[in-house]
């Protein structure tokens, strides 16, 4: 090897070492959870903080493979990469006005950065400068699938999970148009995979019920975890101009409105037939052993999650497997086949007892 090539190699290794030092010192924060647990409300509150920019959902951190196989995955990131979990998402949504990027710029950035962390740093830089903020937070529920990889690859990174009573969450998801089986799988899988990181000192969990009943104390404690000053103004409702919606089908409140606790007990608003179906789904659903092992998930079903998260669980053993749950299960399997082909059919993350 010629002397010039040796010098170039040494320079390249040194640059990568410096990049590692820079990335390891950055504070990066993501939020992941089940849908309908209050994550949009939490993000809105945090975005009001003078230090924090929390933009629209991107799905950027839901794919663990981007850390170890960046040279391949970067070519699929915008449109073709697929989540490996209960919710199937394809690609990321980075071309939103709040982030300030055009597709040609993003494509160039993807090809000129030598790691996912480097790409993320440059991607958020525009938003931070435009909003005069110092720290970014990215919230997408399926970020839960990437919690473990994120913590391993961001030495100072932090993850936040917001949780909510499973019965109320599933009722809220059903109000958004999901059936009882899919809503139960969504809650159990996302909550289980995120909660499985609870032993990390850089993992933080807060309850939706605490957030809406006592927002000041709850957010102050979160700010302490983030090592940021608490600003009381951030919990006060105010009109905000945003390109993304501030409410969704089935929501009872706008996320920019005053924080209220009226969504606690949402399950009680269901009909008796709906309640029985939810009870049956919760009692019957569990995560498949393949996914438990592959993603190091420590909680198999809703009963185990309730024990860990201190939520009540209906202990009656009289719930059977209504035919309709089987029908919903096969409907979901067929949908996964159409979306992702044979592999997503064979690697199915849920099962009924």
Residue pairs with C-beta under 8 A, 6 or more apart in sequence:
16 114
19 114
19 115
19 117
19 118
22 121
23 115
23 117
23 118
23 121
23 154
24 154
24 155
24 156
25 156
26 121
26 154
26 156
26 157
27 135
27 156
27 157
27 158
27 226
28 120
28 136
28 150
28 154
28 156
28 157
28 158
29 135
29 136
29 137
29 138
29 157
29 158
29 159
29 160
29 226
30 61
30 137
30 138
30 139
30 140
30 143
30 146
30 147
30 150
30 157
30 159
30 160
31 39
31 42
31 43
31 137
31 138
31 139
31 140
31 143
31 159
31 160
31 161
31 162
32 61
32 62
32 139
32 140
32 141
32 142
32 143
32 144
32 145
32 146
32 147
32 159
32 160
32 161
32 190
32 194
33 39
33 141
33 144
33 161
33 162
33 163
33 190
33 191
33 194
34 141
34 144
34 163
34 164
34 169
34 186
34 187
34 190
34 191
35 87
35 141
35 173
35 176
35 186
35 190
36 164
36 169
36 172
36 173
36 176
36 250
37 141
37 162
37 163
37 164
37 169
37 208
38 162
38 164
38 208
38 211
38 212
39 139
39 141
39 162
40 139
40 255
41 211
41 212
41 255
41 259
42 139
42 160
42 162
42 206
42 211
43 54
43 137
43 139
43 255
44 54
44 240
44 246
44 255
44 256
45 215
45 219
45 234
45 235
45 259
46 52
46 54
46 137
46 219
46 222
46 234
47 53
47 54
47 55
47 137
48 231
48 233
48 234
48 238
49 223
49 228
49 231
49 234
50 133
50 231
51 133
51 134
51 135
51 228
51 229
52 133
52 134
52 135
52 136
52 137
52 228
53 124
53 127
53 128
53 131
53 133
53 135
53 136
53 137
54 136
54 137
54 138
54 139
55 96
55 98
55 99
55 127
55 136
55 138
56 93
56 96
56 98
56 243
56 244
57 93
57 138
57 139
57 140
57 244
58 92
58 93
58 94
58 96
58 99
58 138
58 140
59 83
59 89
59 91
59 92
59 93
59 140
59 142
59 143
60 92
60 94
60 120
60 123
60 138
60 140
61 138
61 140
61 143
61 146
61 150
62 83
62 85
62 89
62 140
62 142
62 143
62 144
62 145
62 146
63 73
63 77
63 81
63 83
63 145
63 146
64 145
64 146
64 148
64 149
65 73
65 81
66 73
66 74
66 77
66 81
66 116
67 115
67 116
67 117
67 149
67 152
67 153
70 114
70 115
70 116
70 119
73 81
73 116
74 110
74 111
74 113
74 116
74 119
75 110
76 91
77 91
77 92
77 110
78 91
78 92
78 94
78 103
78 106
78 107
78 110
79 90
79 91
80 90
80 91
81 90
81 91
81 92
82 88
82 89
82 90
82 340
82 344
83 89
83 90
83 142
83 145
84 145
84 295
84 347
85 142
85 144
85 145
85 189
85 190
85 193
85 291
85 295
85 349
86 185
86 186
86 189
86 190
86 349
86 350
87 141
87 142
87 186
87 190
88 336
88 339
88 340
88 344
89 142
90 339
94 101
94 106
94 123
95 101
95 102
95 103
95 106
96 243
96 244
97 243
98 127
98 243
99 123
99 124
99 126
99 127
100 126
100 127
100 130
101 109
101 123
101 126
106 123
109 119
109 122
109 123
110 119
113 119
113 122
116 153
117 153
117 154
124 136
127 133
127 136
128 134
128 135
128 136
135 226
135 228
137 160
141 190
142 190
143 150
143 159
144 161
144 190
144 191
144 193
144 194
145 190
145 193
145 295
147 159
147 161
147 193
147 194
147 196
147 197
147 203
148 196
148 197
148 295
148 296
150 157
150 159
151 157
151 159
151 197
151 200
151 202
151 203
156 202
157 202
158 202
158 203
158 204
158 225
158 226
159 194
159 197
159 200
159 202
159 203
159 204
160 204
160 205
160 206
160 222
161 191
161 194
161 195
161 197
161 203
161 204
161 205
161 206
162 205
162 206
162 207
162 208
162 211
163 191
163 195
163 205
163 206
163 207
163 208
163 309
164 207
164 208
164 209
165 208
165 209
165 264
165 267
165 311
165 312
166 187
166 188
166 191
166 282
166 302
166 305
166 306
166 311
167 266
167 267
167 278
167 282
168 263
168 264
168 265
168 266
168 267
169 183
169 187
170 180
170 183
170 184
170 187
170 267
170 278
170 281
170 282
171 266
171 267
171 269
171 270
171 274
171 278
172 250
172 251
172 263
172 266
173 182
173 183
173 186
173 187
173 250
174 180
174 183
174 250
174 270
174 274
174 278
175 249
175 250
175 251
175 266
176 248
176 249
176 250
176 251
177 249
177 250
178 186
179 328
179 331
180 274
180 277
180 278
180 280
180 281
180 325
180 328
181 281
181 285
181 325
181 328
181 329
181 332
182 328
182 332
183 278
183 281
184 278
184 281
184 282
184 285
184 302
185 285
185 332
185 349
185 350
187 302
188 285
188 286
188 287
188 301
188 302
188 305
188 350
189 287
189 291
189 349
189 350
191 299
191 305
191 309
192 287
192 297
192 298
192 299
192 300
192 304
192 305
193 295
193 297
195 205
195 298
195 299
195 305
195 308
195 309
196 295
196 296
196 297
196 298
196 299
197 203
198 205
198 308
204 222
204 225
206 218
206 221
206 222
207 218
209 261
209 264
210 217
210 218
211 218
211 219
211 259
212 259
212 260
212 261
212 263
212 264
213 261
213 264
215 235
215 259
216 232
216 235
219 230
219 234
219 235
220 230
223 229
223 230
223 231
224 230
235 259
237 256
237 257
237 258
237 259
238 256
239 256
240 246
240 256
242 256
246 254
246 255
246 256
247 253
247 254
247 255
252 262
252 263
252 266
253 260
253 262
253 263
267 275
267 278
270 278
276 319
277 322
277 324
277 325
279 314
279 316
279 319
280 319
280 320
280 321
280 322
280 325
281 325
282 302
282 314
283 302
283 314
283 316
283 317
283 319
283 353
284 319
284 321
284 325
284 352
284 353
285 301
285 302
285 350
285 351
285 352
285 353
286 300
286 301
286 350
286 351
286 352
286 353
287 297
287 299
287 300
287 301
287 349
287 350
287 351
288 348
288 349
288 350
288 351
290 347
291 297
291 347
291 349
292 300
299 305
299 308
302 313
303 313
305 311
306 312
306 313
307 313
321 352
321 353
325 352
326 352
329 350
329 352
333 345
333 348
336 344
336 345
336 348
337 344
337 345
